[in-house]
Amino acid sequence: MAISLRRCLSPPPHQPYIPLAGHSKLADELWRDLLPLLRARDPLAWNQVIDEYFTRVHGWLLHSVRRRNSSLGARVPDDEVRDLTAALTDEAFLQARQDIESFDPERSAFPTWVQWKGMNRLKGTLDRELRGWADHDSLDRPPRRRPDARDHLRTPLPSARSAEDDAIDGESATATRDRIDAILTAMPVDWAKALIQVWIPRLDGMPFPVKSAASEAGLSPAAMDSLYRRAIRDFLRRWHAQDGDNAETQQA
Amino acid sequence: MPEFDEMEQTVLEFLDKAYGSSPEPPPYLATAIEESAPTGMAPEQLDTLRRKLQARITKGCTLGVLVSRRRQAMAIEVEELALRSRWTPDQVESLETDTLDLSGVEPEALARLLRALAIKRIGPVDAPLRLLAQEHLAVYESFEGPLYGRSRRDVSPADRRRDLTNGIAPLDREATARAADRYLREVQAALERSRANRS
């Protein structure tokens, strides 16, 4: 039975899009219109989002790989970094295509979700690759085969843990995540943003994450440091306040 | 009151635990990375990378297959798509089965069909459309002498031209590439016009 194009491409009326506080609603809404088709794994829909968001995802991942390379002594030439990032961007989109059923449009925007997929990939096997490069030029070691940009695709994923381990950790991490999501979205926006802005370069191993975040955000290091310190204190205050509330609930 | 470093360590550990291996990004990630500095990559380099990835997604599917899958994913019938794009159902079907000769399809008409499938830019169909255009808009090097042939039932003009010139006039690859490129640019221009008219 044929249904109208508008009905097919619009979100169902009973599921209005209400972004969680702190999850920005990106100006371009192409991905939201295409979501039913992305879930149906329509190749043209995937090509459309790649057309639209490739530069954004690739750009952010390139900065991230460069930061990580820099934190490891910048041993990998920039040409190789670009090759690694190209492979990483491909992986991020292909993984997103595989996991599209689990994408929750109320938690994050699609391009951010894809970027995060690339980031997770970077933290795994690709990270080891960068370290491999970093070890490579040491004069104390015999020369090794120069890693190929796509080696990480042939390497098994790092999770050699049991399904039970993953389930237990996953449950605990989900509970922590929900709680932290709530705290971050209740905090003053500038403080919560500063916290995440500093946490990201820290994840990439940058030695001066506050300075790096300040540069990315176009703020002075002193301004970023001030926001970050207030954010840390506010976060802990809210965390402990929640602990107090929970204890009272249990006593009651 | 604990020292700031101690507090910072605690908060960062919370964040690591919550989002370190989470499939969902933390709140404010989008705003934290919105203003990325330039990467130094040329637009042509990014274009090449983007096209390679798009080719991995379509895995050599023809334009007809992609259009057919899109129409089915949107759950619309051939007749309805034809109506919306002012094509005949036969034309839509022959496009989907890769038997429609592109030399007889105006760029404007193809743009209407793409628009009806919610495709607003040429990028997502660039590779398969270019391939088809190169086949159907082939240009042959000049041939001295008469060339006889007549139209035959169930033989497309493109096939007829190819058969007639087979072994006589070699394909002019550069001119063919230029003709295909011109066709794609005209489709893109028609898509942009239609977008401008709607807005």
Interface residues (C-beta under 8 A of the other chain):
Chain A: M1 A2 I3 L5 C8 L9 L20 A21 G22 H23 S24 L26 D33 L34 P36 L37 A40 D42 P43 L44 A45 W46 N47 Q48 I50 D51 F54 T55 R56 H58 G59 W60 L62 H63 R82 A86 T89 D90 F93 L94 R97 D99 S102 D104 R107 S108 A109 P111 T112 W113 Q115 W116 K117 M119 N120 K123 S172 A173 T176 R177 R179 I180 D181 L184 T185 V189 A192 K193 L195 I196 Q197 W199 I200 R202 L203 A213 E216 A217 G218 R229 I232 R233 F235 L236 W239
Chain B: F4 M7 E8 T10 V11 L12 F14 L15 D16 K17 A18 Y19 G20 S21 S22 P23 E24 P25 P26 P27 Y28 L29 A30 T31 A32 I33 E34 E35 S36 A37 T39 M41 L46 L49 R50 K52 L53 Q54 R56 I57 T58 K59 C61 L66 V67 R69 R70 A73 M74 A75 I76 E77 E80 R84 A116 L117 A118 I119 R121 G123 P124 V125
